[in-house]
Amino acid sequence: MTPRVRVAVIGGGQNCEHDVSLASATGIATALDPAYDVVRLTIERDGWWCRDGQRMTLPSAVAILRTCAVAIPALHGPRGEDGSLAALCELAGVRYVGSGVGAGALGMDKWATKLVASGIGIAVAPAVLLTTATAATYDFTHPVVVKPVAAGSSHGVTLVHEAGGLAVALKEAFDLDDRVLVEDVVVGREIDLAVLGRPDGTRLVAPALEVVVDGIFDHDTKYGGRADFRIPAGLAEEEREALEDAAVRTYDALGCAGVARVDFFLTAEGPVLNEVNTMPGFTEQSQVPKMFAAAGTSYADLLDLLVRDALAAA
C-alpha cells in the first residue's frame, strides 16, 4: 500500500482572526483527512503551538513540520497571512501551500497593495495613510471608510458619515494597527475574484462572486449571515473580462502563489481594487471554495489540487 502524503494544517494565530483561522484549518483538515495523513497544528493566542491538546515550543513544532511533505498555513491576518508562516516554512525547508513571504507581506499591507496596483495602472480608492502621530492633522470633509492597514475579516472597519464619528472609528482601527487608512467611499458593486496560479504558469479564475449588502461589508455583516453572495455575479462580458484581467495582473504583480482572492468595486468607470487576500477564508462555505464549486471543482478537489501543486512546485 502506498503511504499517504503527510500534510500539516496550521490554524489559530496571535491576532483578532484566531477563531476564523481555526474554522478554516478545521475545514481543510477534515476535507483532506480521508486522502492524506493530516497533522493538525494550532498556534494559540499566547504564541504556544499545540497538537492534540499538547502544548509545545516552536522548535518542537518545527520538528513536526519537518516530518511533513507539505504545510498549509491556514492563518489569516498578521503573524500568519503576512508571510510569517511562509518564512518559517522556508527556513524549515518545508513546502507549503499559498503565497510566499513577499507576496504575503505586500497583500496584508493594504497601503502597499494600493501602491503596487497603482503602479500597474489599476484604479484604487483615494486614501490617506495615518499614524498615531499624524491622525490629528486629518481634516474630515466627506464620508470615508476607516480601516487598519494590516487586519482582516473586516475588523476595525468603519464607514464614517459625519465628522463626529471619526474619532471613534480611528480609535477602533488604531487598537488593531499602528497605521490606518482613511479611504474615499467608492460607489460600485462589490465583486470578488479568485485566482489560482498553477506550477506551469497558467492562471485559473473562478466565476466571480458579488457581495450584496446594505451599507459596507463589515465584520458583523460578513459573519452574521446578512450578506447575500451571488455566484456567478451578473456581469456583462466586457465587465467580466476587465475584472479578470485586473485580478490576474494584481495577483502577478504581488507575486502571489496558490489561490488568492482579489476584491473589487465595479464602478461606472471600471474596476477599482479594494484589497487582496493571500489566505482567504477557507471553510467549505467561504467565498473562494464556493466560487470554485460553481465551476465544478469541489472543496476537497480544490484542496487536493493545491497540495499537489505545492508538491510539484520547484
C-alpha positions as CSV (number, residue, x, y, z in Angstrom):
1,M,0.0,0.0,0.0
2,T,1.4,3.4,-0.9
3,P,1.9,5.6,2.2
4,R,-0.4,8.7,2.3
5,V,1.3,12.1,1.9
6,R,1.8,13.8,5.2
7,V,0.3,17.3,5.3
8,A,0.5,19.8,8.2
9,V,-2.5,22.1,8.6
10,I,-1.8,25.1,10.8
11,G,-4.6,27.2,12.3
12,G,-5.2,29.7,15.1
13,G,-2.7,32.5,15.4
14,Q,-2.0,35.6,17.5
15,N,-4.4,38.1,16.2
16,C,-8.1,39.1,16.0
17,E,-8.7,36.5,13.3
18,H,-7.8,33.5,15.6
19,D,-11.3,31.9,15.6
20,V,-11.8,32.4,11.8
21,S,-8.4,30.8,11.2
22,L,-9.4,27.8,13.4
23,A,-12.5,27.4,11.3
24,S,-10.6,27.4,8.1
25,A,-8.0,24.9,9.4
26,T,-10.7,22.6,10.7
27,G,-12.5,22.6,7.4
28,I,-9.3,22.0,5.4
29,A,-8.0,19.2,7.7
30,T,-11.4,17.4,7.7
31,A,-11.7,17.6,3.9
32,L,-8.1,16.2,3.4
33,D,-8.2,13.6,6.1
34,P,-9.5,10.6,4.0
35,A,-6.8,11.0,1.3
36,Y,-3.8,12.4,3.3
37,D,-2.1,11.8,6.6
38,V,-3.1,15.1,8.2
39,V,-1.2,16.6,11.1
40,R,-3.3,19.3,12.8
41,L,-1.3,22.1,14.5
42,T,-2.6,25.2,16.3
43,I,-0.9,28.4,17.3
44,E,-2.6,29.5,20.5
45,R,-3.3,33.2,21.2
46,D,-0.3,33.3,23.5
47,G,2.1,32.0,20.8
48,W,2.4,28.5,22.0
49,W,1.9,25.7,19.5
50,C,-0.4,22.8,20.1
51,R,-1.1,19.4,18.7
52,D,-3.9,17.1,20.1
53,G,-4.2,19.3,23.2
54,Q,-0.5,19.1,23.9
55,R,1.3,22.5,24.1
56,M,4.8,22.7,22.6
57,T,7.6,25.1,21.9
58,L,8.4,26.5,18.4
59,P,11.4,24.1,18.0
60,S,9.2,21.1,18.7
61,A,6.6,22.3,16.2
62,V,9.3,22.8,13.6
63,A,10.5,19.3,14.2
64,I,7.0,18.0,13.5
65,L,6.7,20.3,10.4
66,R,9.9,18.7,9.0
67,T,8.2,15.3,9.0
68,C,5.5,16.6,6.6
69,A,5.8,16.8,2.8
70,V,3.6,20.0,2.7
71,A,2.3,22.5,5.1
72,I,-1.0,24.5,4.7
73,P,-0.7,27.8,6.7
74,A,-4.4,28.4,7.2
75,L,-3.8,31.6,9.2
76,H,-5.5,34.9,8.4
77,G,-4.1,38.2,9.4
78,P,-0.8,39.3,11.0
79,R,1.7,36.7,12.1
80,G,0.3,34.3,9.6
81,E,-1.0,35.5,6.3
82,D,1.5,38.3,6.2
83,G,4.3,36.0,5.2
84,S,5.4,35.0,8.7
85,L,4.4,31.3,8.4
86,A,5.7,31.2,4.8
87,A,9.1,32.4,6.2
88,L,9.0,29.7,8.9
89,C,8.3,27.0,6.3
90,E,11.1,28.4,4.1
91,L,13.6,28.3,6.9
92,A,12.5,24.8,8.0
93,G,12.7,23.5,4.4
94,V,9.1,22.5,4.2
95,R,7.0,23.0,1.0
96,Y,3.8,24.9,1.6
97,V,0.5,25.9,0.0
98,G,0.0,29.6,-0.9
99,S,1.9,32.8,-1.4
100,G,5.5,33.3,-0.3
101,V,7.0,35.8,2.1
102,G,7.0,38.8,-0.1
103,A,3.5,38.4,-1.6
104,G,2.1,37.7,1.9
105,A,3.6,40.8,3.3
106,L,2.5,43.0,0.4
107,G,-1.0,41.6,0.3
108,M,-1.5,42.0,4.0
109,D,-0.5,45.7,3.8
110,K,-3.4,47.5,2.2
111,W,-1.3,50.6,1.6
112,A,1.5,48.7,-0.1
113,T,-1.1,46.8,-2.2
114,K,-2.5,50.2,-3.4
115,L,0.9,51.3,-4.4
116,V,1.6,48.1,-6.4
117,A,-1.9,48.2,-8.1
118,S,-1.5,51.9,-9.0
119,G,1.9,51.2,-10.4
120,I,0.4,48.7,-13.0
121,G,-2.5,51.0,-13.9
122,I,-5.2,49.5,-11.7
123,A,-7.6,52.0,-10.1
124,V,-7.7,52.2,-6.3
125,A,-9.8,54.3,-3.9
126,P,-8.1,57.7,-3.0
127,A,-6.8,57.3,0.5
128,V,-4.7,58.9,3.3
129,L,-2.3,56.9,5.4
130,L,-2.4,58.0,9.1
131,T,-0.3,57.1,12.1
132,T,-1.0,57.9,15.8
133,A,1.4,60.9,15.3
134,T,-0.4,62.2,12.2
135,A,-4.0,61.4,12.9
136,A,-4.8,64.7,14.5
137,T,-3.8,66.5,11.3
138,Y,-6.6,64.8,9.2
139,D,-9.3,67.2,8.2
140,F,-12.7,65.4,7.6
141,T,-14.5,66.9,4.6
142,H,-16.7,64.0,3.3
143,P,-17.8,60.4,4.1
144,V,-14.9,58.0,4.4
145,V,-14.1,54.4,5.3
146,V,-11.6,53.9,8.1
147,K,-9.6,50.7,8.3
148,P,-6.5,49.2,9.8
149,V,-3.7,48.8,7.3
150,A,-3.0,45.2,8.2
151,A,-6.0,43.5,9.7
152,G,-8.5,41.2,8.1
153,S,-12.1,39.8,8.4
154,S,-13.2,43.5,8.3
155,H,-12.1,44.0,11.9
156,G,-11.8,47.7,12.7
157,V,-13.5,48.9,9.5
158,T,-16.0,51.7,9.9
159,L,-18.0,53.8,7.5
160,V,-17.9,57.4,8.8
161,H,-20.7,59.7,7.5
162,E,-20.1,62.7,9.8
163,A,-17.1,64.3,11.4
164,G,-18.4,63.4,14.9
165,G,-17.9,59.7,14.2
166,L,-14.3,59.9,13.1
167,A,-12.5,59.8,16.5
168,V,-14.2,56.6,17.5
169,A,-13.5,55.0,14.1
170,L,-9.9,55.9,14.3
171,K,-9.6,54.6,17.8
172,E,-11.1,51.2,16.8
173,A,-8.7,51.0,13.9
174,F,-5.6,52.0,15.9
175,D,-6.5,49.4,18.5
176,L,-5.6,46.8,15.8
177,D,-2.8,48.5,14.0
178,D,-0.4,51.5,14.3
179,R,-1.2,52.6,10.7
180,V,-4.7,53.4,9.5
181,L,-6.2,54.1,6.0
182,V,-8.8,56.7,5.5
183,E,-10.4,56.0,2.1
184,D,-12.9,57.8,0.0
185,V,-16.2,55.9,-0.3
186,V,-16.3,54.1,-3.6
187,V,-19.8,53.7,-5.2
188,G,-20.0,50.4,-7.0
189,R,-20.9,46.7,-6.9
190,E,-18.6,44.6,-4.7
191,I,-17.2,41.8,-6.9
192,D,-14.7,39.2,-5.7
193,L,-12.4,37.2,-8.0
194,A,-10.5,34.0,-7.0
195,V,-7.2,33.4,-8.9
196,L,-5.4,30.1,-8.8
197,G,-1.8,30.0,-10.1
198,R,-0.6,26.7,-11.4
199,P,3.1,25.5,-11.5
200,D,3.2,25.8,-15.3
201,G,2.4,29.5,-15.1
202,T,-1.2,29.3,-16.1
203,R,-3.9,31.2,-14.1
204,L,-7.4,29.9,-13.4
205,V,-10.1,32.4,-12.5
206,A,-13.2,31.1,-10.8
207,P,-16.7,32.5,-11.5
208,A,-16.9,36.0,-10.0
209,L,-18.9,36.5,-6.7
210,E,-21.0,39.5,-5.9
211,V,-21.4,40.6,-2.3
212,V,-24.8,42.3,-1.9
213,V,-25.1,44.2,1.4
214,D,-26.9,47.2,2.8
215,G,-24.0,49.5,3.7
216,I,-20.5,48.2,3.9
217,F,-19.3,44.6,4.2
218,D,-18.1,44.9,7.8
219,H,-17.3,42.1,10.3
220,D,-20.8,41.8,11.6
221,T,-22.3,41.5,8.1
222,K,-19.6,39.1,7.0
223,Y,-20.1,36.6,9.9
224,G,-23.7,37.4,10.9
225,G,-25.2,35.8,7.8
226,R,-26.6,39.1,6.5
227,A,-24.6,39.2,3.3
228,D,-26.0,37.9,0.0
229,F,-23.4,36.1,-2.1
230,R,-24.3,35.7,-5.8
231,I,-22.3,33.3,-7.9
232,P,-21.8,33.8,-10.7
233,A,-22.1,37.6,-10.5
234,G,-24.3,39.1,-13.1
235,L,-21.8,40.7,-15.4
236,A,-21.6,41.8,-19.0
237,E,-18.8,40.1,-20.9
238,E,-16.7,43.2,-21.1
239,E,-17.1,43.7,-17.3
240,R,-16.1,40.1,-16.6
241,E,-13.0,40.4,-18.8
242,A,-11.9,43.7,-17.2
243,L,-12.3,42.3,-13.7
244,E,-10.5,39.0,-14.5
245,D,-7.7,40.9,-16.2
246,A,-7.2,43.2,-13.3
247,A,-7.3,40.3,-10.8
248,V,-4.7,38.3,-12.6
249,R,-2.4,41.4,-13.1
250,T,-2.7,42.2,-9.4
251,Y,-2.0,38.6,-8.4
252,D,1.1,38.5,-10.6
253,A,2.3,42.0,-9.6
254,L,2.2,41.0,-5.9
255,G,3.9,37.7,-6.7
256,C,1.1,35.5,-5.3
257,A,1.0,31.7,-5.5
258,G,-1.6,29.1,-4.8
259,V,-5.1,30.7,-4.6
260,A,-5.8,34.4,-3.7
261,R,-9.0,36.4,-3.5
262,V,-8.9,39.8,-5.2
263,D,-11.7,42.1,-4.3
264,F,-13.0,45.0,-6.4
265,F,-15.7,47.6,-6.6
266,L,-17.2,47.7,-10.1
267,T,-18.0,51.3,-10.9
268,A,-19.3,53.1,-13.9
269,E,-15.6,53.8,-14.8
270,G,-14.5,50.2,-14.4
271,P,-12.9,48.0,-11.6
272,V,-11.5,49.7,-8.5
273,L,-9.3,47.4,-6.4
274,N,-10.4,47.1,-2.8
275,E,-8.0,44.5,-1.3
276,V,-6.2,41.2,-1.8
277,N,-6.4,38.2,0.5
278,T,-3.5,35.8,0.0
279,M,-5.0,33.4,2.6
280,P,-8.8,33.9,2.2
281,G,-11.3,32.3,4.5
282,F,-11.3,28.6,3.6
283,T,-14.2,26.7,5.1
284,E,-16.4,24.9,2.6
285,Q,-18.9,27.8,2.9
286,S,-16.3,30.5,2.4
287,Q,-16.3,32.7,-0.7
288,V,-13.3,31.1,-2.6
289,P,-14.4,27.5,-2.2
290,K,-17.9,28.5,-3.2
291,M,-16.6,30.2,-6.4
292,F,-14.6,27.2,-7.4
293,A,-17.6,24.9,-6.6
294,A,-19.6,27.0,-9.1
295,A,-17.0,26.0,-11.7
296,G,-17.4,22.3,-10.8
297,T,-14.4,21.9,-8.5
298,S,-15.4,20.6,-5.1
299,Y,-13.9,21.8,-1.8
300,A,-11.9,18.5,-1.4
301,D,-10.8,18.6,-5.0
302,L,-9.6,22.2,-4.7
303,L,-7.6,21.4,-1.6
304,D,-6.1,18.3,-3.3
305,L,-5.1,20.4,-6.3
306,L,-3.4,23.0,-4.0
307,V,-1.4,20.3,-2.2
308,R,-0.4,18.6,-5.4
309,D,0.7,21.9,-6.9
310,A,2.8,22.7,-3.8
311,L,4.5,19.3,-4.2
312,A,5.1,19.9,-7.9
313,A,6.5,23.4,-7.5
314,A,10.2,23.8,-8.0
